[in-house]
Every structure is written in structure tokens, then in C-alpha cells.
Amino acid sequence: MRLVFLGPPGAGKGTQARLLEKRFGCRQISTGDILRRHQSRLTPLGEQAHHYMQRGELVPDALVIAMIEGELEQSPSGWVMDGFPRTVAQAEALDETLARRGIPLHAAVLFNADRKTLIARLSARWTNPRNGRTYNTLTNPPLVAGIDDQDGGELVQREDDRPETVAKRLEVYDAQTTPLIEYYRREGKLVQVDAMRSVENVAHQIASAIETESPAW
Ligand code: AMP
């Protein structure tokens, strides 16, 4: 299964991608997580990306596209792209790469979400920087505040989950990523889910949407 997850920050794409990975073994490719790992390892890419990420802006297409090519090499049996593509240029590059390899994309899943809820969700989000697992202090708190239930390590609030950066990220999503909705609709790949429901409900919506769209997967 090869899927693209589209939707504003805070809509739950990462949570659903991790669930699909656990349940069906299709690898989560989160460009945000990969870029954050580059930053913590202080690689040249991480240093270049930091400048954009801390402002809530997009990292330039050329950098992200080169990075994704390498990721595809490591995931021959299926993946979920969480946070890529975010621009039409990135979607075109992905289409070209997949066409060259002769592997089709099964669907682009659009997470529909209400703005006010997104802002509340992002400001309540705590992340495990070691593996990207997230908690929400309102809806899905850790057993002990600030500590990951599974590895016992510290949780952090992402620098770009601060209110002013969140507003910028939503603005960037509207301007640069929403044209992808039409892009995938034209390709006949778009399916939509109501991302405001529970984690289990959204997982169920995704499974049924994909089943209808691509019964053979
Ligand atoms: P995310 O974790 O998906 O919310 O991404 C965090 C930040 O990483 C974004 O605000 C961008 O600065 C950067 N980023 C992640 N994915 C992409 C992408 N596909 N294109 C450009 N920038 C990206």
C-alpha cells in the first residue's frame, strides 16, 4: 500500500500513519520527523532546514525532494507519506519518481479538520523526540505528565507548536498545500476523512475509504 496523507498540522496524520505502520506494516515516512532527526544530529541538511522550520515555513522543495528519494529506496513494500508532498512541485516530483519505478500511488487521504480544534490540539501536544510519538494533554495524556508511557523518557513541546508559529504553519498550509487537494482529485486519487472523530474512528474511515478506492490492496 502506498498512501499520501494530506491535511493541516495537528489533524492527526502522524498518529494514523503510525497505526497503519503497526497494523499493516506500511512504513511511515514523515518528512517532519526526518528533518527533526537531521537537526538533532546537526547534519548540513538539518542546519539548513532549522531556519525554515522554526519560523513555520516550508523547507525548500529541492532539499525535501532529494531526501524523499532516498527514503523510497528503503521502503520497497509500501509506505504512508505523512507531511509530503506539501507543494505541487513536490507532488509532481513524487509522481515522476513513482512512474519511473513503475509503482502507482493508491490514494491521497485528506484529513478534514476544524481550525479552532487544530490550534487547541497543537498547543496541547507533547512529543517523544526519540521516535515522534505524540500525546495530547487534553484528549490523550501520558500516565505521568511529561513522561512517555512506553520508554519512560522525557516528552517535549515542539518549538514550532508555539501559538504564533502554529498560525504561520496553518497559513502556509492554506497557501501552498491546499492546491494538492485539486491535484489529487484530478488524478482520481483523493479520499476524505473527518479527522475530528476519535483515533479509532478515523482509522476505520481510512481503512474503508482505501478499501473502496483500491479494493486489491
Ligand atoms: P511536520 O512535522 O510535518 O508538521 O513538519 C514540521 C516542519 O518541517 C514544517 O513546518 C516544515 O518546516 C518542515 N517540513 C516537513 N515536511 C515538509 C515538506 N514536505 N516540505 C517542506 N517542508 C517540510
Boltz pocket constraint, residues with backbone or C-beta under 6 A from the ligand:
constraints:
  - pocket:
      binder: B
      contacts: [[A, 9], [A, 31], [A, 32], [A, 33], [A, 35], [A, 49], [A, 52], [A, 53], [A, 54], [A, 56], [A, 57], [A, 58], [A, 59], [A, 60], [A, 61], [A, 64], [A, 82], [A, 83], [A, 84], [A, 85], [A, 86], [A, 90], [A, 160], [A, 169]]
      max_distance: 6.0
